[in-house]
Amino acid sequence: MKKRLSTKITMIIVCLLIIVISMMIFMSYTISKTFYKNNLTEDVSHRIIAHTRVIQEHFELETIQHVLTMEEKDDVHLVLFDVDLSTVVKSNHVQDEWMVTYYDWVNEQLQTYNDYPIIDYFNTGIDFHIPHIWALQPIIVNDEIKGYLFIDQDTGQFEQTKVKLAVVLIIMGILTFTIGFLMTIYLTRKISKPLTEMGRAANQIAKGDFDNTPSITGEDEVGQLASDISLMAKQLKEYRDSRQQFISHISHDLRTPITYIKGYSAIMRDTDDIDRKDLDRNLAVIYQEATRMEHLVRDLFQLTKLEEGRVSLELETIKAVPWLYSILESRQLMFDQNSLTYEIIANDDMELTVDQHRMGQAVINLIENSIRYTVKGGKVTLKLSENDHHTIIEISDTGRGIPRDDLPHIWDRFYRVDKSRSSKSGGSGLGLAIVKQVIELHQGDVKVESVEGKGTTFFIYLLKR
Ligand code: ADP
């Protein structure tokens, strides 16, 4: 059986309470017992000295009787011995067997002690019972010992107080325990209830139900944890949705070329007498669709690597103008096919610190987009400029531009302004997503400005290093 957190905490606190309360009761009892014993000892010591003084001053039977009357209490035994330790007077209720014990003790003390008053304790043999206090003081008249005054002080009074004290301490202990116990149960429930709810929510999230988030609010750690779980559920939901969308896009974009390739190859297989012209056209379509699939797979692979952070940059400082020319020239055929021109506006000595291969791929994607979305006779311009912190590469075209509403989305994977042109345009729909990843990996930034019907400009901001 699972042990609940509240049960565990309650058990620990109950044990602690029992230990602390028992220690408190024991210490209170011990302290009061010691205090009472010391007090009584002092009292007995004062009394015996006072009585002895009075008797010494008036060494007569009357004075002794007077002292005896003063000490005639149930818990006090007073005995006056003469020098030979014979009893002169004693309290009324002193029994004979006690007298024997007193005599032996006094005798023994006189052999060993000479510091008066002699104070000793007689253990009653009962646990936790304060021993009797025995005191002895000599009566000295004219420098001659006339006898010994002996007091046996019973501590019975404390026994009654002790019971009362114990009752008070036990009541206090039970009260403290009950309050502590109830508080613990209340507090542990208060803590464990939201934890249980969060556990249930986490379980639901693990099963794929991302809407069942914990309803706990608050500024404390528990509230923070609940909001973290809600955030995690939201992100997981977004991740699941985007993954589903991603897969549906890939399958759609792969299905189209595969359908073409299958269809055209089937025609060629099933036609016995195909003429050269048809054959060339069919093969051209198959080649074009296979190339599109190749690009899609290449871009997918590249983007996945970038998004997973598995790409490390090899930065080097290069002359910007020759590098940009070499990129443009690599796309000369595309420019020619679309009857487009290009131009670079930059100082010859400008430099860039980039990973040539990765940044080259980003710039190529932007240039290819410019070519793809610009009608014949248009122009693509690459401009380099600088501000305090950045080198800025502008890639602008005189193409059809991007509608304002689409601008924030063009960086999303598979987002296309013209949804129906997906395969005709030749792009994978991943180009700008790759551009953004590459530039962010360089700790740079990319922005776009576009006017429909006039053209588009992409700005790449690269930190000067
Ligand atoms: P694609 O492979 O479709 O070009 P991209 O991610 O490169 O995918 O671009 C996303 C969309 O942004 C494109 O489908 C296109 O509609 C739009 N776009 C990108 N560059 C330009 C541009 N220079 N001129 C006009 N539209 C553009």
Boltz pocket constraint, residues with backbone or C-beta under 6 A from the ligand:
constraints:
  - pocket:
      binder: B
      contacts: [[A, 365], [A, 366], [A, 369], [A, 370], [A, 373], [A, 397], [A, 399], [A, 400], [A, 401], [A, 402], [A, 410], [A, 412], [A, 414], [A, 415], [A, 416], [A, 417], [A, 418], [A, 422], [A, 425], [A, 426], [A, 427], [A, 428], [A, 429], [A, 430], [A, 431], [A, 432], [A, 433], [A, 456]]
      max_distance: 6.0
